[in-house]
Structures are given as C-alpha cells and as structure tokens.
Amino acid sequence: MKIKYFAWLRERLNRGEEDVSPPPEVATVADLIQWLRSRDEAADLAMQKPSLIKAAVDAQVVPHTASIANARVVALFPPMTGG
C-alpha cells in the first residue's frame, strides 16, 4: 500500500509518500496512523494529534474508523480550508 502525505505532514516527515506493508491487525485508518507512529520517530512527532489528520482511502475521504483492507493508496492530510 502507498501512503501519501500532504501539507505540513509532508514537510514534517520530509517525504511525500512511502510504500508500506502493515501487519494484518492494522485494519482501520486509526490503526494505520498508530502503526506508522510506532515505527518512526518523525511520524510519531508529526502525528501527535491524530484527530487533526484527515484521510482518504483510494481517493475517497473517510473517517478514522474506515477499513484499509485492500487499499492501494491512503492519503493523510491536515484539515483543508477554502475560500
């Protein structure tokens, strides 16, 4: 699965994307964020407040309770504003 990072997440992690293979117990977006934090100090610091992070699974914005089963791309980004 490809993880894409946007805005300040991308800046704080110093990468725009990475390919990962989460273990089977990582089933939801929330699980994925926790798993990413547990394996990388930079991710842990960047994602200290997971509730601020929005997610899209295969280009569809989803809540943190959404499944990542069979996901090809998960995008993580901060809240967006528009005008």
N, C-alpha and C positions, 0 to 999 in steps of 0.2 A: 504494500500500500504506500502511496505517496502522501506525505504531509506537506502542505504548503502554508507558509507563514506570511502574513501581511502586516503592513504599517509598523507600529512600534515593536511588535513581536519579531518581525524580520530584522529590525535594527538591533534589538537587544540580543538576539541569538546569532547575529552575524551570518545568517543563511536564509535563503528564501524557500528552500524545500529540502526534504530528505526522504529516502526510501527506508521503510521500517517493516518489521515482521513481528507485530505484537503477539504475545502468547495467547492461547485460547481463552483464558479468563478475562482478557480485556475485551469486553463486549459492547460497551457504550462509549459515547464521546467523553463522558466524565471519566470513565475508566482509562481511556486513551490519554487524556490530559494528565491524570495521576501517574500513569506509567511513564510518559515522557518526562515528567518532573523527577521521577525516581531514578532515572538512568543518566541524567545530565544536569550538572550544577547550574549551568546557564539557563536551562529550561525551568528548573526549579525556581530560580530568582525571577525570571520573566513572567512566570505563570503563578505567582504567589496568590493572586486573587482570581481563581478560575471563573468566578461568577462574572467577571468583566469580559471574558473571552467568548466570542460568538463562534459558531461552527457551521460548516456546510459539508455535507457528505455527497459526493458526486454531483456537485453544483446545486444542491438543494439545501437551503438554510434549515437547520434542525435544532431542537433543544438538546441539552446535555444528556438527556435520557435516551436519545435515539441510538439505535443499533448501528454498529460499524461492520457488521457481518457482510462479507463480500464487497466492501467498499474499495474502490480503486483509488479515489483521491479524497482526502479530508483536508479542508481548508480551515485554518484558525486565524481569527482576526479580531480586533477590538470593535466596540460599537461604532457604527457609522452615523454621521450626521450629513445632512444635505441642505441645500438652500436653493 
